[in-house]
Amino acid sequence: MQGVLETVRNEIAKLKGSVLETALLGKQAFVRPMQKMDAGYYAKIRFTLDPLSQAPLLARLKLIDSLFRVQIVSIDATEAAKPLQKKPAEAATSSGERRGNDQP
């Protein structure tokens, strides 16, 4: 996982962005299997980047085979001041969804 994170950081740097913070969220089970996988490792990366460089960044990240899914979210100044934190397991799932065979 560290290798993939380093690759993502390098791609952000190539586009003249800067990584502010990284939070590893660990391995989490998918609600339903996707592409024959039932779990994956999650991470949040807070970075700054010119908005016009977002599309090229997504195009570069799609070329990384070991990277399953990417979501870029723009945040306002009040959210930017908060540190990245791991969400509790209860907050990570919606009501009625199951996280895996061993968890209710």
MMTF fields as JSON, N, C-alpha, C and O atoms, coordinates in Angstrom:
{
  "mmtfVersion": "1.0.0",
  "mmtfProducer": "UNKNOWN",
  "numBonds": 415,
  "numAtoms": 416,
  "numGroups": 104,
  "numChains": 1,
  "numModels": 1,
  "chainsPerModel": [1],
  "groupsPerChain": [104],
  "chainIdList": ["A"],
  "bondAtomList": [4, 2, 8, 6, 12, 10, 16, 14, 20, 18, 24, 22, 28, 26, 32, 30, 36, 34, 40, 38, 44, 42, 48, 46, 52, 50, 56, 54, 60, 58, 64, 62, 68, 66, 72, 70, 76, 74, 80, 78, 84, 82, 88, 86, 92, 90, 96, 94, 100, 98, 104, 102, 108, 106, 112, 110, 116, 114, 120, 118, 124, 122, 128, 126, 132, 130, 136, 134, 140, 138, 144, 142, 148, 146, 152, 150, 156, 154, 160, 158, 164, 162, 168, 166, 172, 170, 176, 174, 180, 178, 184, 182, 188, 186, 192, 190, 196, 194, 200, 198, 204, 202, 208, 206, 212, 210, 216, 214, 220, 218, 224, 222, 228, 226, 232, 230, 236, 234, 240, 238, 244, 242, 248, 246, 252, 250, 256, 254, 260, 258, 264, 262, 268, 266, 272, 270, 276, 274, 280, 278, 284, 282, 288, 286, 292, 290, 296, 294, 300, 298, 304, 302, 308, 306, 312, 310, 316, 314, 320, 318, 324, 322, 328, 326, 332, 330, 336, 334, 340, 338, 344, 342, 348, 346, 352, 350, 356, 354, 360, 358, 364, 362, 368, 366, 372, 370, 376, 374, 380, 378, 384, 382, 388, 386, 392, 390, 396, 394, 400, 398, 404, 402, 408, 406, 412, 410],
  "bondOrderList": [1, 1, 1, 1, 1, 1, 1, 1, 1, 1, 1, 1, 1, 1, 1, 1, 1, 1, 1, 1, 1, 1, 1, 1, 1, 1, 1, 1, 1, 1, 1, 1, 1, 1, 1, 1, 1, 1, 1, 1, 1, 1, 1, 1, 1, 1, 1, 1, 1, 1, 1, 1, 1, 1, 1, 1, 1, 1, 1, 1, 1, 1, 1, 1, 1, 1, 1, 1, 1, 1, 1, 1, 1, 1, 1, 1, 1, 1, 1, 1, 1, 1, 1, 1, 1, 1, 1, 1, 1, 1, 1, 1, 1, 1, 1, 1, 1, 1, 1, 1, 1, 1, 1],
  "groupList": [{"groupName": "MET", "atomNameList": ["N", "CA", "C", "O"], "elementList": ["N", "C", "C", "O"], "formalChargeList": [0, 0, 0, 0], "bondAtomList": [1, 0, 2, 1, 3, 2], "bondOrderList": [1, 1, 2], "singleLetterCode": "M", "chemCompType": "L-PEPTIDE LINKING"}, {"groupName": "GLN", "atomNameList": ["N", "CA", "C", "O"], "elementList": ["N", "C", "C", "O"], "formalChargeList": [0, 0, 0, 0], "bondAtomList": [1, 0, 2, 1, 3, 2], "bondOrderList": [1, 1, 2], "singleLetterCode": "Q", "chemCompType": "L-PEPTIDE LINKING"}, {"groupName": "GLY", "atomNameList": ["N", "CA", "C", "O"], "elementList": ["N", "C", "C", "O"], "formalChargeList": [0, 0, 0, 0], "bondAtomList": [1, 0, 2, 1, 3, 2], "bondOrderList": [1, 1, 2], "singleLetterCode": "G", "chemCompType": "PEPTIDE LINKING"}, {"groupName": "VAL", "atomNameList": ["N", "CA", "C", "O"], "elementList": ["N", "C", "C", "O"], "formalChargeList": [0, 0, 0, 0], "bondAtomList": [1, 0, 2, 1, 3, 2], "bondOrderList": [1, 1, 2], "singleLetterCode": "V", "chemCompType": "L-PEPTIDE LINKING"}, {"groupName": "LEU", "atomNameList": ["N", "CA", "C", "O"], "elementList": ["N", "C", "C", "O"], "formalChargeList": [0, 0, 0, 0], "bondAtomList": [1, 0, 2, 1, 3, 2], "bondOrderList": [1, 1, 2], "singleLetterCode": "L", "chemCompType": "L-PEPTIDE LINKING"}, {"groupName": "GLU", "atomNameList": ["N", "CA", "C", "O"], "elementList": ["N", "C", "C", "O"], "formalChargeList": [0, 0, 0, 0], "bondAtomList": [1, 0, 2, 1, 3, 2], "bondOrderList": [1, 1, 2], "singleLetterCode": "E", "chemCompType": "L-PEPTIDE LINKING"}, {"groupName": "THR", "atomNameList": ["N", "CA", "C", "O"], "elementList": ["N", "C", "C", "O"], "formalChargeList": [0, 0, 0, 0], "bondAtomList": [1, 0, 2, 1, 3, 2], "bondOrderList": [1, 1, 2], "singleLetterCode": "T", "chemCompType": "L-PEPTIDE LINKING"}, {"groupName": "ARG", "atomNameList": ["N", "CA", "C", "O"], "elementList": ["N", "C", "C", "O"], "formalChargeList": [0, 0, 0, 0], "bondAtomList": [1, 0, 2, 1, 3, 2], "bondOrderList": [1, 1, 2], "singleLetterCode": "R", "chemCompType": "L-PEPTIDE LINKING"}, {"groupName": "ASN", "atomNameList": ["N", "CA", "C", "O"], "elementList": ["N", "C", "C", "O"], "formalChargeList": [0, 0, 0, 0], "bondAtomList": [1, 0, 2, 1, 3, 2], "bondOrderList": [1, 1, 2], "singleLetterCode": "N", "chemCompType": "L-PEPTIDE LINKING"}, {"groupName": "ILE", "atomNameList": ["N", "CA", "C", "O"], "elementList": ["N", "C", "C", "O"], "formalChargeList": [0, 0, 0, 0], "bondAtomList": [1, 0, 2, 1, 3, 2], "bondOrderList": [1, 1, 2], "singleLetterCode": "I", "chemCompType": "L-PEPTIDE LINKING"}, {"groupName": "ALA", "atomNameList": ["N", "CA", "C", "O"], "elementList": ["N", "C", "C", "O"], "formalChargeList": [0, 0, 0, 0], "bondAtomList": [1, 0, 2, 1, 3, 2], "bondOrderList": [1, 1, 2], "singleLetterCode": "A", "chemCompType": "L-PEPTIDE LINKING"}, {"groupName": "LYS", "atomNameList": ["N", "CA", "C", "O"], "elementList": ["N", "C", "C", "O"], "formalChargeList": [0, 0, 0, 0], "bondAtomList": [1, 0, 2, 1, 3, 2], "bondOrderList": [1, 1, 2], "singleLetterCode": "K", "chemCompType": "L-PEPTIDE LINKING"}, {"groupName": "SER", "atomNameList": ["N", "CA", "C", "O"], "elementList": ["N", "C", "C", "O"], "formalChargeList": [0, 0, 0, 0], "bondAtomList": [1, 0, 2, 1, 3, 2], "bondOrderList": [1, 1, 2], "singleLetterCode": "S", "chemCompType": "L-PEPTIDE LINKING"}, {"groupName": "PHE", "atomNameList": ["N", "CA", "C", "O"], "elementList": ["N", "C", "C", "O"], "formalChargeList": [0, 0, 0, 0], "bondAtomList": [1, 0, 2, 1, 3, 2], "bondOrderList": [1, 1, 2], "singleLetterCode": "F", "chemCompType": "L-PEPTIDE LINKING"}, {"groupName": "PRO", "atomNameList": ["N", "CA", "C", "O"], "elementList": ["N", "C", "C", "O"], "formalChargeList": [0, 0, 0, 0], "bondAtomList": [1, 0, 2, 1, 3, 2], "bondOrderList": [1, 1, 2], "singleLetterCode": "P", "chemCompType": "L-PEPTIDE LINKING"}, {"groupName": "ASP", "atomNameList": ["N", "CA", "C", "O"], "elementList": ["N", "C", "C", "O"], "formalChargeList": [0, 0, 0, 0], "bondAtomList": [1, 0, 2, 1, 3, 2], "bondOrderList": [1, 1, 2], "singleLetterCode": "D", "chemCompType": "L-PEPTIDE LINKING"}, {"groupName": "TYR", "atomNameList": ["N", "CA", "C", "O"], "elementList": ["N", "C", "C", "O"], "formalChargeList": [0, 0, 0, 0], "bondAtomList": [1, 0, 2, 1, 3, 2], "bondOrderList": [1, 1, 2], "singleLetterCode": "Y", "chemCompType": "L-PEPTIDE LINKING"}],
  "groupTypeList": [0, 1, 2, 3, 4, 5, 6, 3, 7, 8, 5, 9, 10, 11, 4, 11, 2, 12, 3, 4, 5, 6, 10, 4, 4, 2, 11, 1, 10, 13, 3, 7, 14, 0, 1, 11, 0, 15, 10, 2, 16, 16, 10, 11, 9, 7, 13, 6, 4, 15, 14, 4, 12, 1, 10, 14, 4, 4, 10, 7, 4, 11, 4, 9, 15, 12, 4, 13, 7, 3, 1, 9, 3, 12, 9, 15, 10, 6, 5, 10, 10, 11, 14, 4, 1, 11, 11, 14, 10, 5, 10, 10, 6, 12, 12, 2, 5, 7, 7, 2, 8, 15, 1, 14],
  "groupIdList": [1, 2, 3, 4, 5, 6, 7, 8, 9, 10, 11, 12, 13, 14, 15, 16, 17, 18, 19, 20, 21, 22, 23, 24, 25, 26, 27, 28, 29, 30, 31, 32, 33, 34, 35, 36, 37, 38, 39, 40, 41, 42, 43, 44, 45, 46, 47, 48, 49, 50, 51, 52, 53, 54, 55, 56, 57, 58, 59, 60, 61, 62, 63, 64, 65, 66, 67, 68, 69, 70, 71, 72, 73, 74, 75, 76, 77, 78, 79, 80, 81, 82, 83, 84, 85, 86, 87, 88, 89, 90, 91, 92, 93, 94, 95, 96, 97, 98, 99, 100, 101, 102, 103, 104],
  "secStructList": [7, 2, 2, 2, 2, 2, 2, 2, 2, 2, 2, 2, 2, 2, 6, 6, 7, 3, 3, 3, 3, 3, 3, 3, 3, 3, 3, 3, 3, 3, 3, 3, 3, 3, 6, 6, 3, 3, 3, 3, 3, 3, 3, 3, 3, 3, 3, 3, 7, 7, 4, 4, 4, 2, 2, 2, 2, 2, 2, 2, 2, 6, 6, 7, 6, 6, 7, 7, 7, 7, 7, 7, 7, 7, 7, 7, 2, 2, 2, 2, 6, 1, 7, 7, 7, 7, 7, 7, 2, 2, 2, 2, 1, 7, 6, 6, 7, 7, 7, 5, 6, 6, 5, 7],
  "xCoordList": [0.814, 0.0, 0.865, 0.51, 1.991, 2.87, 3.39, 3.549, 3.652, 4.129, 3.095, 3.433, 1.837, 0.765, 0.603, 0.436, 0.653, 0.539, 1.681, 1.468, 2.879, 4.028, 3.852, 4.209, 3.307, 3.051, 2.033, 2.205, 0.974, -0.046, 0.564, 0.301, 1.366, 2.028, 2.923, 2.954, 3.642, 4.511, 3.703, 4.117, 2.556, 1.72, 1.18, 1.089, 0.824, 0.363, 1.501, 1.285, 2.706, 3.864, 4.207, 4.6, 4.065, 4.349, 3.452, 3.839, 2.242, 1.299, 1.367, 0.437, 2.476, 2.757, 1.771, 1.433, 1.317, 0.478, 1.328, 2.499, 0.744, 1.48, 0.58, -0.595, 1.145, 0.425, 0.559, 1.666, -0.576, -0.592, -0.634, 0.009, -1.403, -1.6, -2.082, -2.786, -1.691, -2.12, -2.607, -1.959, -3.747, -4.287, -4.597, -5.366, -4.002, -4.285, -5.49, -5.505, -6.499, -7.725, -7.772, -8.693, -6.814, -6.748, -7.606, -8.188, -7.662, -8.413, -9.865, -10.162, -10.771, -12.199, -12.891, -12.52, -13.896, -14.666, -15.616, -16.177, -15.791, -16.767, -18.156, -18.284, -19.178, -20.543, -20.899, -21.582, -20.441, -20.619, -19.325, -18.633, -18.994, -17.745, -17.729, -18.737, -16.575, -16.387, -15.14, -14.08, -15.257, -14.149, -13.44, -12.211, -14.228, -13.749, -12.948, -12.175, -13.123, -12.461, -13.541, -14.598, -13.273, -14.26, -13.792, -14.549, -12.565, -12.047, -10.94, -10.396, -10.621, -9.553, -8.99, -9.6, -7.833, -7.193, -7.61, -7.634, -7.933, -8.404, -7.403, -6.725, -7.326, -6.472, -7.096, -7.799, -6.825, -7.22, -5.949, -5.038, -5.9, -4.762, -5.316, -6.123, -4.886, -5.287, -4.177, -3.012, -4.545, -3.538, -4.114, -5.33, -3.223, -3.629, -3.175, -2.107, -4.014, -3.732, -4.58, -5.719, -4.027, -4.775, -6.0, -5.86, -7.191, -8.392, -8.299, -8.913, -7.547, -7.405, -6.551, -6.556, -5.828, -4.986, -5.705, -5.123, -6.964, -7.701, -7.927, -7.695, -8.368, -8.617, -7.333, -7.356, -6.205, -4.969, -4.54, -4.0, -4.775, -4.431, -5.267, -4.728, -6.56, -7.414, -6.998, -7.016, -6.623, -6.175, -4.898, -4.755, -3.976, -2.734, -3.008, -2.404, -3.926, -4.21, -4.919, -4.779, -5.678, -6.344, -5.34, -5.673, -4.135, -3.106, -2.428, -1.68, -2.673, -2.064, -2.943, -4.055, -2.449, -3.24, -3.65, -4.748, -2.805, -3.11, -3.999, -4.334, -4.382, -5.282, -6.683, -6.939, -7.588, -8.919, -9.868, -10.501, -9.975, -10.93, -10.38, -9.665, -10.717, -10.265, -11.47, -12.326, -11.524, -12.558, -11.879, -11.193, -12.066, -11.509, -12.66, -13.667, -12.489, -13.523, -12.904, -11.827, -13.577, -13.135, -13.724, -14.905, -12.905, -13.394, -13.187, -12.334, -13.98, -13.845, -12.788, -12.219, -12.529, -11.445, -11.669, -10.705, -12.918, -13.164, -12.863, -12.334, -13.19, -12.882, -11.389, -10.843, -10.729, -9.299, -8.493, -7.397, -9.022, -8.31, -8.387, -7.575, -9.364, -9.524, -8.547, -8.331, -7.949, -7.053, -7.846, -9.006, -7.215, -7.835, -7.894, -6.903, -9.03, -9.179, -9.885, -10.676, -9.588, -10.265, -11.661, -11.832, -12.664, -14.03, -14.258, -13.666, -15.104, -15.442, -16.152, -16.798, -16.038, -16.633, -18.14, -18.702, -18.806, -20.257, -20.638, -21.661, -19.836, -20.159, -19.814, -20.317, -18.973, -18.525, -19.57, -19.497, -20.547, -21.564, -22.912, -23.18, -23.75, -25.113, -25.951, -25.595, -27.051, -27.91, -28.461, -28.853, -28.483, -29.002, -27.958, -28.235, -26.782, -25.734, -24.845, -24.63, -24.337, -23.451, -22.026, -21.792, -21.072, -19.673, -18.946, -17.9, -19.424, -18.734, -19.427, -20.408, -18.929, -19.558, -19.426, -20.299, -18.355, -18.105, -18.635, -18.529, -19.198, -19.692, -21.185, -21.653, -21.949, -23.399, -23.754, -24.932],
  "yCoordList": [-1.19, 0.0, 1.264, 2.262, 1.218, 2.392, 2.744, 3.92, 1.731, 1.99, 2.717, 3.619, 2.327, 2.986, 4.427, 5.34, 4.63, 5.991, 6.879, 8.047, 6.329, 7.102, 7.453, 8.553, 6.53, 6.795, 7.919, 8.797, 7.894, 8.946, 10.291, 11.306, 10.305, 11.555, 12.093, 13.298, 11.201, 11.622, 12.205, 13.186, 11.602, 12.114, 13.507, 14.371, 13.716, 15.04, 16.058, 17.176, 15.664, 16.553, 16.877, 18.004, 15.903, 16.142, 17.23, 17.945, 17.35, 18.361, 19.637, 20.443, 19.814, 21.006, 21.184, 22.305, 20.057, 20.09, 19.753, 19.396, 19.866, 19.503, 18.685, 19.004, 17.635, 16.783, 17.406, 17.67, 17.635, 18.252, 17.216, 17.378, 16.141, 15.153, 13.84, 13.828, 12.74, 11.414, 10.646, 10.653, 9.983, 9.158, 7.776, 7.64, 6.757, 5.379, 4.905, 4.997, 4.398, 3.96, 2.453, 1.938, 1.743, 0.294, -0.473, 0.092, -1.766, -2.658, -2.698, -2.848, -2.563, -2.591, -3.492, -3.539, -4.203, -5.087, -4.258, -3.264, -4.671, -4.041, -4.56, -5.673, -3.771, -4.209, -5.374, -6.308, -5.32, -6.44, -6.579, -5.588, -7.79, -7.988, -7.192, -7.101, -6.622, -5.872, -6.398, -6.486, -6.744, -7.275, -8.407, -8.449, -9.319, -10.513, -10.194, -11.03, -8.998, -8.621, -8.337, -7.797, -8.704, -8.464, -7.453, -7.126, -6.952, -5.955, -5.158, -5.56, -4.019, -3.186, -2.274, -2.092, -1.705, -0.767, 0.646, 0.996, 1.441, 2.796, 3.795, 3.526, 4.953, 6.042, 7.363, 7.433, 8.407, 9.763, 10.571, 10.509, 11.331, 12.213, 13.614, 13.857, 14.521, 15.93, 16.632, 16.584, 17.282, 17.937, 19.186, 19.37, 20.042, 21.222, 21.017, 20.466, 21.472, 21.293, 22.289, 22.568, 22.818, 23.705, 22.943, 21.81, 23.545, 22.842, 22.348, 21.34, 23.042, 22.602, 21.342, 20.694, 20.989, 19.794, 18.557, 17.473, 18.713, 17.58, 16.484, 15.31, 16.838, 15.837, 15.102, 13.877, 15.812, 15.08, 14.161, 13.083, 14.575, 13.72, 12.443, 11.35, 12.567, 11.381, 10.46, 9.238, 11.041, 10.226, 9.458, 8.295, 10.099, 9.425, 8.329, 7.258, 8.595, 7.617, 6.384, 5.293, 6.542, 5.393, 4.396, 3.23, 4.844, 3.972, 3.094, 2.183, 3.348, 2.557, 1.336, 1.461, 0.157, -1.067, -1.434, -1.952, -1.183, -1.581, -0.578, -0.789, 0.497, 1.489, 1.21, 1.313, 0.856, 0.386, 1.537, 1.55, 2.505, 3.583, 4.867, 4.834, 6.005, 7.314, 8.242, 8.229, 9.04, 10.061, 11.352, 11.365, 12.424, 13.727, 14.611, 14.753, 15.207, 16.053, 17.407, 17.48, 18.462, 19.814, 20.196, 19.959, 20.788, 21.182, 22.674, 23.293, 23.245, 24.667, 24.879, 23.917, 26.128, 26.471, 25.908, 25.534, 25.84, 25.319, 23.83, 23.356, 23.095, 21.655, 21.427, 20.45, 22.302, 22.149, 22.284, 21.733, 23.009, 23.197, 21.974, 21.828, 21.09, 19.896, 18.814, 18.632, 18.086, 16.99, 15.805, 15.609, 15.016, 13.793, 12.785, 12.583, 12.158, 11.172, 9.953, 10.038, 8.814, 7.58, 7.605, 7.907, 7.284, 7.243, 5.958, 4.927, 6.002, 4.763, 3.8, 4.231, 2.517, 1.498, 1.685, 1.423, 2.131, 2.311, 3.422, 3.325, 4.464, 5.585, 5.278, 5.944, 4.291, 3.998, 3.258, 3.264, 2.617, 1.875, 2.537, 3.174, 2.384, 2.889, 1.883, 0.709, 2.345, 1.415, 0.38, 0.7, -0.855, -1.939, -2.616, -3.674, -2.055, -2.679, -3.528, -3.198, -4.604, -5.474, -5.264, -5.078, -5.294, -5.048, -6.321, -6.245, -7.448, -8.699, -9.836, -9.622, -11.043, -12.206, -12.226, -12.759, -11.659, -11.734, -10.528, -10.497, -9.538, -8.355, -8.199, -8.336, -7.912, -7.742, -6.438, -6.153],
  "zCoordList": [0.0, 0.0, 0.0, -0.627, 0.7, 0.749, -0.649, -0.977, -1.46, -2.814, -3.654, -4.42, -3.514, -4.256, -3.776, -4.586, -2.456, -1.925, -2.41, -2.736, -2.457, -2.937, -4.415, -4.839, -5.193, -6.61, -6.772, -7.617, -5.964, -6.028, -5.63, -6.276, -4.585, -4.172, -5.294, -5.545, -5.958, -7.065, -8.222, -8.84, -8.511, -9.602, -9.264, -10.136, -8.001, -7.574, -7.717, -8.182, -7.316, -7.412, -8.867, -9.167, -9.779, -11.202, -11.772, -12.696, -11.21, -11.682, -10.851, -10.861, -10.131, -9.325, -8.174, -7.794, -7.629, -6.441, -5.229, -5.365, -4.051, -2.847, -1.922, -1.737, -1.351, -0.414, 0.969, 1.439, 1.613, 2.938, 4.051, 5.088, 3.825, 4.883, 4.274, 3.264, 4.906, 4.48, 5.698, 6.745, 5.561, 6.638, 6.085, 5.134, 6.676, 6.285, 7.072, 8.299, 6.381, 7.028, 7.203, 7.838, 6.66, 6.838, 5.846, 4.92, 6.07, 5.189, 5.628, 6.813, 4.661, 4.937, 3.928, 2.755, 4.403, 3.526, 2.668, 3.131, 1.418, 0.542, 0.92, 1.43, 0.676, 0.951, 0.038, 0.456, -1.193, -2.131, -2.925, -3.161, -3.334, -4.086, -5.389, -6.09, -5.697, -6.934, -7.618, -6.999, -8.877, -9.669, -8.927, -8.864, -8.37, -7.669, -6.408, -5.941, -5.853, -4.602, -3.563, -3.891, -2.308, -1.263, -0.22, 0.694, -0.335, 0.606, -0.069, -1.097, 0.535, 0.001, 1.071, 2.125, 0.803, 1.718, 1.331, 0.151, 2.324, 2.109, 2.677, 3.668, 2.026, 2.501, 2.067, 1.059, 2.845, 2.473, 2.299, 3.125, 1.215, 0.965, 0.778, -0.119, 1.617, 1.482, 0.714, 1.107, -0.379, -1.214, -1.839, -1.894, -2.31, -3.063, -4.502, -4.766, -5.42, -6.843, -7.618, -7.245, -8.686, -9.559, -10.09, -10.551, -10.034, -10.503, -11.943, -12.294, -12.769, -14.162, -14.281, -15.327, -13.237, -13.254, -12.717, -12.673, -12.309, -11.753, -12.795, -12.507, -13.978, -15.021, -15.417, -15.54, -15.623, -15.913, -14.769, -15.017, -13.515, -12.388, -12.41, -12.235, -12.621, -12.69, -13.83, -13.682, -14.965, -16.098, -15.757, -16.134, -15.049, -14.642, -13.624, -13.684, -12.682, -11.64, -12.194, -11.64, -13.278, -13.907, -14.487, -14.696, -14.741, -15.309, -14.261, -14.617, -12.983, -11.903, -11.662, -11.149, -12.029, -11.952, -10.532, -10.329, -9.557, -8.182, -7.45, -6.285, -8.111, -7.537, -8.056, -9.255, -7.152, -7.566, -7.874, -8.93, -6.961, -7.135, -6.532, -5.531, -7.147, -6.681, -6.617, -7.501, -5.57, -5.461, -5.006, -3.984, -5.75, -5.387, -4.936, -5.629, -3.75, -3.166, -2.848, -2.257, -3.235, -2.905, -1.557, -1.304, -0.684, 0.638, 0.851, 0.214, 1.758, 2.057, 3.136, 3.652, 3.472, 4.399, 5.8, 6.468, 6.259, 7.61, 7.684, 8.689, 6.644, 6.614, 6.418, 6.93, 5.696, 5.45, 6.734, 6.838, 7.71, 8.967, 9.875, 10.788, 9.629, 10.465, 10.022, 8.823, 10.98, 10.591, 10.059, 10.424, 9.193, 8.695, 9.829, 10.53, 10.014, 11.07, 10.529, 9.59, 11.134, 10.781, 11.383, 12.564, 10.561, 11.044, 11.83, 11.509, 12.852, 13.552, 12.608, 11.653, 12.864, 11.996, 11.871, 10.808, 12.934, 12.887, 11.915, 11.237, 11.841, 10.958, 9.507, 8.603, 9.271, 7.913, 7.1, 5.871, 7.745, 7.014, 7.188, 8.207, 6.198, 6.292, 7.063, 7.161, 7.602, 8.327, 7.358, 6.236, 7.813, 6.987, 6.127, 5.563, 6.004, 5.203, 6.099, 7.265, 5.558, 6.3, 5.811, 4.617, 6.744, 6.397, 6.032, 5.387, 6.397, 6.102, 6.812, 7.524, 6.626, 7.228, 8.74, 9.425, 9.276, 10.707, 11.47, 12.696, 10.794, 11.484, 11.256, 10.126, 12.32, 12.151, 11.469, 11.257]
}
